[in-house]
Amino acid sequence: MVAYKIFCGVVGCEVEDFFNFFKERGLDVSAINAKYVLNREILDFAVGKALKRWYSGERISRNLGVEIMLYLFATRQIRDVIQFGLKERGMKVYVVVISDRDINEAEFDCVDIVDCEEMETELNEEKLKKFMEIYDINEEELEIAGKENFDLLVKEKIVLFDLNK
């Protein structure tokens, strides 16, 4: 049985060391810059969709961490999602760890764990515009759904991506 765990933190090592840390332990990992994650619920939703397709053999990428990012950002273009990944030490990230065994985040000494709620901020106008651009959501869609339902518009984009891949 495959399990995954999402946690948040600040990367306390070099990027290469971060990925090697998980690789050496036989864990798949995806690290996404926190400022590009609307909230943990959206990330969890995208991870579920990505894992379902990955383990059914319907893959876009050869790397599960990248596959998760493709689903999260609802695009088939790897070059488009790379910009949203871990770039440097000290970066706040959402980390998705995938394993066939129990995952204990206490063993991840290369990440200073923080509560994910600390990473999330209010959906202000600037953040809203950024996510509208990322997910290609136009003003008319936002007007119909309402700002209070913006996360549903993002989930819809992820579902449509999943259905059309």
N, C-alpha and C positions, 0 to 999 in steps of 0.2 A: 504494500500500500504506500502510495506516495503522499507525503505531507509537505506542507509549506508553512512558513511563518514569516510574518511581516513585522519588522521592527524599524525603529527610527534611531538615528544617531548622527554623530559627527565623526568622520573618518579620521583616525589618529595615526595613520601610517601612509606610506606612499601608495599610489594607485596600483602599481604592479604587485606590491606586497599584499595589498588587500585581496586582489583576485587570486593570487597564489595561495593565500591562507585558506580560502574555501576549496580551491582545486585540490590541494594536498589532502584535504579531509574528505574528498569525494562528494562534495556538495555543489550543486548548481546554485548560482547566485545572480541576481539582478540588482544593481544599485542605481537609483534614480535621484537626480537632483531634486531636493524637496520643494524648491520653488516652482517646479513644473508638475507637481502632483496636486490636483484639486483637493483631494482628501483621501484618507485611508480607505473609505468605503468604495470609492471609484477604483482604487488600485486593487483592492481585494476582488472586486467584480471582474476586472480585466485579467487578473491572474487566474481566476477560475476558468474563464473562457479559454485562455491560452493553454493551460494545462490539459484541458479536455481535448483540444485539437492536437496538441503535441503528442499525447499518449495514444491517440487514435491513428497517428501516423500522418496526419495532415499538417505538415509544417511549412513555414515560409523560410525560416532560418535554420542554420545548422547548430545554433547555440540557443539553449533554452532561456538564458538571461535576456538575450536580444529578442527572442520570440515574445516574452512578456512585455517588453517595451513596445514592440510593434502593436500588440493588442491594446496596451494602455493608451497609446497615441493614435490608434485606429488608422494605421497606415501600413502599406506593404514595403515602403522604402526604408531600408536599413540606414541609409545615409541621412535620412531625416530624423531618426530617433537617437542617433549617436550623440547629437548635441545635448540631449537631455540626461545623459548618463553621468557617472562619476568622472570628474576631471582632475581633482587635486585634493591633497591632504587638507583637512579642516573643513571640507564641504559637508553641509547638512544633507543627509540622504535618507530615503526610504530604502530598506534592504529587504529583498525577498529571497529567502533561503529555501531550497527545495531538496528534500531528502527522502529516502525510504526508511529512515529511522527517526526516533524522537529528536527534536531540535531543541537544544538548550542554548539560548542566546548568551548565557553567562560565559560560555567558552569562546566567544568571539572577542578576544582582547584587542583586536585592531579597530574596534568601533566603540566609542563612548555612547552607550545607550541612553536615550532620552525618551520621555513619553511622547507618543505621536501627536497628542493634542497640542504639545508645545510647538510643533512644526506648522500646524495649521493656523491660518490667519483668516480674518474676515474677508468675504468676497467683495472688495471695494471695486470702484470703477476701473482702476488700472489693472487689477488682477482679472476682472471680468473680461476686459478687452483682450488681455493676453491669452486667456483660455478660449475665447471666441475665435481668435486667430489660429491657435493650435488645433482646435477641433473643427474648424471651418463652419462655425455656427454664425448665421447672419442675424441682422437686427430683427427681421420678420419672424424668424424662428423663436428668438428670445421674447419678442412681444407676445406671440401666441402662447408660449409655455409660461412666461413670467420668470423674472429673475430668481424668485424663490424656488423655482423648479429647474434651475440650471444644471444641477447634477443629473437630473433625468435626461436632459438633452445630451449630456456627455455619455451617459449609459446607452442611449439610443444610437449614438455614433459608433460605440463599441459593438453593439449588437449588429448593426448594419454591416460593419466591417467583417464580423464573424460570419454572417450569412453570405456575404459576397466574395469571400476569399476563394 
